[in-house]
Amino acid sequence: MRRLGTILAAASLLVAAACGSSASDDEGAGPWTYKDDVGTPISLDHAPKRLLVQSSMAAALTDLGLGDEIVGTFGPLKNADGQPDSQVAGLDLGKAEDVTGGGEYGSIDLEKAASLKPDLVVTSAYLKSDLWYVNDATAKKLKQLAPILVVSFDGKTLPQMLDSTERAAKALGADVDSDTVRTAHDDFTAAAGRVEKAGQALGSKKILVGSPAKDVFYVSNPEVSPDLKYWRDQLKLPLVVPTKPDEGGYFQTLSWEKADLYPADVFLYDDRVGKAGLAILEDQPVFETLQAAKHKAYIPWTSVAPPSYRAYADIMNRLATQLETYAG
């Protein structure tokens, strides 16, 4: 954070940060400030126009009209089957440079990132201290290139998460009152109504959410996932809640021998596993005893999605359509 020369300038910065951002009336000329969701104040000489953005957040900012400002992305772009990943739906994969590094999770090709001359790095955090697709070692070096703006999802409802993304987008110059954005909000509300109605039509059936892996079965916890919690608490979907989540709370790890611990008439599976991951279920005799397995009542769940109203309207419309086939 830059040191300001006078007490008056410092006071002005604090006021601006409390409001989100500031710029002169001359089309964004002059200093730009923002206080992000984890409390980091950011100060630049001018409004940022060259953004290096985590991939799913890049898709959300594109939905909000900021696609032209994104010069680079990091994080997943394609799924296990080699197709465009659902977590970057709507993102033009060929438009911005991919600076994802090889090796361990959260690494970035810093030389390639530096060549893009970013004004600002934008990512998210599901846990306050854990940046999405930026490990600690990379973050320290990345901050030497540009400040990092974090949109936090920790402890937020789905609408709060989407509103936080819009707050950041507005500070970056997006028109969040545009007809396109307003339509996305309306579509989200309509899609939520469809999901609620489809859930009611399931009657006494239960929905289990999880992810298959080679050696273990992960049961997702609706209590801590913003989308699942919204669907369960607000839309009344009959989602199963695991009784003993692992540390962190996002899921409970089970051996395949205990895959029938929870009832499942419908199984929402993490779509990041791809066809190979889904095929694992066919070789698990205990899982095959569940009603969902007997009827192949499998629905893909986009566990990581662009945090925009547009993206979640699409996700919920697809979910409602698929749930409707298992009514009664």
Beta strands, then each sheet from edge to edge (+ up, - down):
strand 1: 21-22
strand 2: 32-35
strand 3: 41-44
strand 4: 51-54
strand 5: 70-74
strand 6: 97-98
strand 7: 120-127
strand 8: 130-131
strand 9: 148-152
strand 10: 207-212
strand 11: 216-220
strand 12: 251-255
strand 13: 266-270
strand 14: 298-301
sheet 1: 1+ 2- 3+
sheet 2: 6+ 5+ 4+ 7+ 8-
sheet 3: 6+ 5+ 4+ 7+ 9+
sheet 4: 12+ 11- 10+ 13+ 14+
end
